[in-house]
Amino acid sequence: MSLTPFTKQQLLPQEEKLEVGKQRSDLFIGIPKETSYQERRICLTPDAVASLVAHGHRVMIEAGAGVSSSYSDKEFSDAGAEITSDTKKVFSCPVILKVEPPTLQEIEMMAHQGLLISAIQIKTQKKEYFEALASKKITGLAFEFIKDEDGSYPAVKSLSEIAGTASVLIASELMINQKIGKGLLLGNITGVPPTEVVIVGAGTVAEYAARTALGLGANVKVFDNSITKLRRLQNNLNQRIFTSTIQEKVLLKALMRCDVAIGAMRGKNRTPIVVTENMVERMKKGAVIIDVCIDTGGCFETSEITTHEKPTFIKNNVIHYCVPNIPSRYSKTASMSISNIITPFLLQIAEDGGIESSIRCNYGLKNGIYFYHGLLTNRPVAEWFNIPFRDINLLIF
């Protein structure tokens, strides 16, 4: 019996085993026209299309897909995109890029084992949607689940920035509306008391709402039960503003004095109701409520979902604006924002040799995968809809 743990052959110099090099792949991306109610955005701008085409990729866009975002078919065509009126042809592309999740009819048109990159909007989704994806063995990548290097969610953050800024601009429009407004300028004019703005919540939406309101000269009060979020908001604004935990007496006092109240809370499931109807009744006549979190239930008890066509209603003499998809109102800005986030990921996927290779080495992108070749890989989605779940780390080696 040999005392050495190695054989003579093993002790001889061995050839080096190198990692198998990545094979770059060319993408064929289809961008269909958005059919969801009130959706006016598009995932790629003509500049982004030009960049992808310059890297050797193909982009097919359904005619008129960018019109509501102020991008003409000619602009996309000049950038190198293929324009077609055939919806089925667009959906047959190996990679489908959409803002809103596709309908069951649209999934039916998709290629077998294709890649779908879109929002998932778990709160408005139904079990049938996932069953349809499974039957086609689709790999689904959700915008709102993609993580950045710092662990943040870039798509969610970017759209929250738009919603926060827009909430103050919308409030200023409503305050001077001839039919329902009370003719107040949102800001601070010498000798005139400044506009009072109350923000419920202290996340990204609240930060950008506060930033915009302060920029116009308004007095801002922010309420949230997280001291950490309130501290971070003050540090990001680089100034000390009124902040408070949510105490009914203090919040009511602020609401009774304010001209604008903005709901910017987020909950794990439904947004908690923070402002009761009794509190709304005691607000000033003609005050404005912008409930940004209405898509998850809203934090004002009096909130009811409205549309871009009929965005407001008056209840208890207070103007309510409760449109779920505020960024869509600013379709060009939102489209540019989504495009800037998604284009580098598309180029990375191609450089890595496809989505399978890319998610092996990119944790942020892997976090965005909620369906992998027809298997559900996202635990929150599985628990929400009571569907069998597979850990993606066990599917990818």
C-alpha positions, 0 to 999 in steps of 0.5 A: 500500500502506497504511503503517498496520497497522490499517484505519480501521474497526478504529481506530473504537471497538468494542462491548465483548464480554462473557463469556457468563453462566452459566445455572444448572441444576437437578439431579435426583439419585438415591441408590440403596441400597448393595448392596456387601458391608459398605457401610453409608454414604450420600452425603447426610444429611437436612440436605444433602438439605434444603439441595439442595431449598431451592436448587430441586433434586430428590433421589430416594432408594431406600427404606431407603438410609439405615437402616444410617447411622441415617437413616430414610426419614421423615427424608429425606422430611421434608427434601424427598426423594422416596422410592421402592422402584423401584431402576430409577427411582432409577438413571434419574436424570440424576445418580447419587450412590453411595458404592461404584462401581456394579455392571455391572447397576446401570450397565445401569439408568443413564440414557444420558449421565448423571453418576455421582458415587461412589468408583472404588476402582481396586485392586478394579475390572475392565476391564468396569466402564469398558467398561460406562461407555463404552457408556452414555457416562457422565461419571464423577466419583470422590470420591478424585480430587477436589482442594481449593484447597490441592491435597489430596484432601478425601474421602481425607483425611477418611476417613483421619482416621476410619480413624486415630482408629478404629484406636486405639479398635478396638485398645483394644476388642480389648485388653479383649476377654474371649476374646482380649484381655489386659485392658490399658487403653489409656492412662496410669494413675499408677504403671502403665507406659503402653501402647506403640503403634507406628505404621508410616507417617506420613500422615493415618491415622498422624497421627490414630492418634497424636493419639488414642493420645497423647490417651489417654496412650499412648507412641507411636513412628512409623516412616516412610522420609520425613523430610518426613512425620515432620517434618510429623506432629510439627509437626501434633501440636505435640509431639516424639514418637519418630520413626524411619526404617524400620530393621529393628533399631530397628523390631523392638525397638519391636515386641517392646515394643509392645502395639499396632501400626498399619499406616498405609503407602500405596504407589503400587500395592501397600503394601510389606511392612514387618513380616515374619512373623519380626518378628510372631513376636517380638511380645508374646503378646496384642499387637494389630495393626491393618492399616489399609492391608489394602485395598492389600495390608497392610504386615504379612506376616501380614495377611489380609483380614477382615470386620466380622462376623468382624474378627479372627484370631490368628496367632503369638499376636498378634491381627490386625484386617484389615478393609478398610473401617474408616470403614463401621464408623462409618457415620453419622460417615463419611456426615456427612463425605462429605455435607459434602464433596460437597454444596458441589460439587453446589451449585457444579455447579448454579450453574455450569450443569452438570458441563461448565461447572463443570469448565471453571472448577474445577480440583479438580473437573476432576481428579475426572473419570475418564470424560467422555461415555464417554471415559477421561480419567484417565491412572493408570486408563488405564495400570492397565487398558491402556485408551486415554486422552484428555486432558480438557483437549483435550475441554473448551475 
